[in-house]
């Protein structure tokens, strides 16, 4: 908990806190904070994409992301998918930890 990536240079930091992480399966909730403003985002939905569909979607991102957090799925599946992204893409990927905050 408490892992943080670097924010944007010269701008007010934007913090994203995971309040329903990978282990909760369908309970994806986020707290977005910046410059005194707070937004609670509740994403209780699931598209049930399989591994190959998720990889294909992620490959469509131009340039690799600086940080990937898996926020949906059972704990073992989330760990395995993050490991695949680290191994195949060399991306900084891991299941989101409950209460983890990153600056974007």
Secondary structure, DSSP 8 states (H G I E B T S, - for coil): --------TTS--EEEEESS-GGGBS-EEEEEEETTEEEEEEE-------HHHHHHHHHTSSS--S-EEE-SB-HHHHHHHHHHHHHHH---EEE--TT-EEE-
